């Protein structure tokens, strides 16, 4: 039977992510071929190798919990609508960063329950840094064999905010949003690392005003929320999961406190 407490799975899921990271580095350290999916996004042997490891590990850990993973996400909503609990996986988040060999890519594994992420692991294979969280258990950051440390998002206290933004997906709407903030410091980053910079208190806000899918955000959202931060849509409500469409709305990730970062959103075009 599946465990009632998602925290019971956390250590095993972390080990699965570490193994997936090793498979990714096996490909990263040699020449590889890049192909395009139907939506034009890149995919490599590393994506498929990592997904195979993760699916095998999760099926062994909890065979009764279904899995929705990026490279096999064509599960009809009529089938998954009844899923109370499921794993949501991005085996290699930041394939563009992987291809450009800048190291800013992650393994993302989440457990979703009743539409909300209740467990999340984000692992950075190149640096060996992991971020993990589970419902009620707080958020942790760990590098390699060093002791894990609890992380907390910071509260924006006014003045010049630290903004983190996508390295590969800069939209006109994002430019407008950042201009509306006014004076700020900006760091560009790839993959789910942007969420993690908010979770560990490095950054105040991460606006993503462009397309993302549910598997891009669920694991990191759990980390941010357990660190005291928020991941919300334009309606200022937390992102939810297992929707009929797996595409997310625009999203704003921010730290502690009640400051309304959605106030800077430009009008969204259809």
N, C-alpha and C positions, 0 to 999 in steps of 0.2 A: 504493500500500500504506500502511496506517496506520503512523505512527511508533512505534517500540518504546518510546522514552522519552517519557512523558507531558509532561515539561517542554518538549518541542519545540512543543507546542500552546499554551503558556501565554499568550504575547503576543497571539496571534490571538484566543484566547478572551476575553481582557481587552478587546480592541477591540470584539468582538461584544457584550459586556456594556455597554460604554459607549454603543454605538449603541442598544441596547435601552433604556438609561436615558434617552436623549434622546427616544425615542418615548413613554416613560412620562410625562416632564415635559410633552410636548405636550398630553397629556390632563389632567394634574394642574393645569395653569395655566388651565383653562377649566372650564365646567360639564360634568358628565358624569353618566351614568345608572348606577345600581347595580342589578344583578340578583342573584338567588340561584341557586346550583347545587342539585343534588338533595340534597346533604348540608347545605344551609342556609348554606353559606359564601358570602361576597359575591364577585362578579366584575364587572369593568369592561372598557371598551374598551381600557384600558391593558394589562391582562393579555394580551388577544389580540394587540394590536399588538406587544408585547414578545416574545411567544412566536414570532410570525411572523418577526421579525428574527433571533432566536436560531436557530431551526430552519434558516432559509436560510443563515446564517453557518456553522453546524456542518456542514451538508450540503456546503457548498462546501469547507470545510476538510478534512473526512475523510468522504467519501461512503460508505465501507464500514462506518462505525461507527453502529449504530442509536441512536435518540434516544427517550427516555421523558420527556415533559414533562407538567406538571400538567394543563394544559387539554386534553390528548389522551392521558390515561393509561390508557385502556381497552384495553390490550394484554394478551391472554390469557397466563397464565403458561406454558401449553404452548408458546407461541411464544418468549417471552423467556427461558425457562429455559436455553436454549442460548447465551445471550449471554455471552461471556467478557468483552467490553468494551462499554460503552455510555455515552452521555451521559445525565445525569440533571439535569433543568432545572426550576427554579421561576422563571418569568419575572417574577413580582411577589410576593415573599414579604412578607406584612404588608399584605394588601389592606385590612384594618380600619384600619390606620394611614394608608394611602393615602386612604381615604374620610374619615377624621377630619382629614386634612391636618396631621399632626404631623411628617412627614418621616422617620419611622422605618420605612422599607420598603427592600427590597433586591432586586437581581437576583442569582440564585444559579445557577451553572453548575458541574457536577461531571463528571468522568470517573471511572467506576467500572470496576475491573478485578478479576475473581475475587472479587466481593462486597465490595471495599474501595474507598473513594474515594482516587484517586491524583493527582487534580488538582482544585483548587477555586478559584473566583472568586466573591467576594461584593462587589457594588458598590452604593453608596448614592447614588442619583441626586441627591438634594437637596443633599448636602454635597460631592459629587464625590470622596468617599473610597472607595478600593478596598482590599480584602484579597485576597491571592492566595497560592497555594502549589502545589507539585507534589512528588511523591515524591522524597525525597532532596535537594530544592532549598531547603528552609527556607520560612519564611512571611514575607511582605512586606506593608507598609501604605503607601499612597500617597494624597496629596491633590492632586487636579488635576494640574498640571504640575510640582509639586515632586518632588524626587528620592524614590524609594521607599526606605523604611527597613525593615531587618529587625526583626521583632518576636519576643519570647519570652514565653511564659507564666511566671508566677511560682510559686514553691513556697510553700505555706502553712506558716508557721513557728509557728503557734499564736496564741492571742489572739483578737481580734475580727475575724472574716473579713468580706470584702466579698462580698455575695451579690447576684447579678443575677437578676431574675425577670421573667416575662412581664407586660406591661402589660395585655393583653387576655384572658389565659387563667389566671385565679387559681382553682385548685381547692381543695377542702377538704384533699386530700392534701398539696398544696403548703404550705398554712398549717401543717399538722402538722409537715412536714419542717423548715420554718424555725424553728418553736418548739423543736424538738429540738436545733437547732444551739446555741441559747442566744443570748447577746449577739452582735450582728452589726450591720453596716451594710448597708443595702438600697438598690439602685437598680432602678427598673422601666424596661423597655425593650421595644421591639417588634422583631419579625422576627429574622433571623440576627445582628443586631447584638449580641445577648446572648452568643453564642458568641465573637464577635470581642473583646468586653471581657475575656473570659478569655484569649484568644489573645495580646492585647497587654499582658497583665499588670495591667490595671486592676482586675479582679475575681478572686476565688479560686474561686468555684463558681457554676454555673448549673444549678439543678434544674428539669427539665420533667416534671411528674407529671400529664400530660394527653396527649391525642391529638396526634400529629404524623405526617406521612407522610415517606417516604424523600426526596422532593425538597426537603422543608423543611430537611434536616440534612446532606446529603452534602457539599456544597461547603464549608460552615463546618467540618465535622468534619475535612476535609483540612487546613484552615488551622490549626485547634487542634492537631492531631497534629504538624504540621510545626513548630509553635511550641513543642513539647515537652509539650503537655497531653494530656488524654484525654477521649473521649466514650464513655461506657459505659452499658449497661443495668443492670437490678437485679442481674444476675449478675456485675457488675463486669467484664464483657468488652466489647470495642469493638463498637459497632453494626455490623451487616452489611447488605448491600443485595442487591436482586433476590430478595427472599423471595417465597414464594407470595402472602402478604399484604403489601402495600406500607406497612402501618401499622407504625410503630415502637413498641417498648415504652417505658415510662417511661425517661428518660435523665438522666444526671448528667454535666455538663461541668466539668472541673476542670483546674488547672494542673499544674506539674511535681511530682514527688515521689510518695511511696507512701501519702499520707494517704488513708484509705478514707472517702470522702464517702457511700458507700451505707449506712453504719451508721445514718444518720438516717432512712432510708426507713420510712414506716409500712407496715402490712400492706396489700397491694393486693387490692381486691375484684374479683371477676369482673364 
